[in-house]
Amino acid sequence: HKIALEFSDREWKMDSVERHSFYEQSRKTYAVIATAERRPYGCFMITKGVIAPDGKVM
């Protein structure tokens, strides 16, 4: 998130999701990115899409 803020001229939305909801949403993903992160709750979902001129993700 810090990197996105550093290289972007806009604020990116971050939100938390209940654990079981995260699991359910992750079953419908296009891809999973595995990292070496060992901290608990270090999982992220990234929305794939096109950003419209008004800033909304399409």
Buried (B, 14 or more C-beta within 10 A) or exposed (E): EEEEEEEEEEEEEEEEEEEEEBEEEEEEEEEEEEEEEEEEEEBEEEEEEEEEEEEEEE
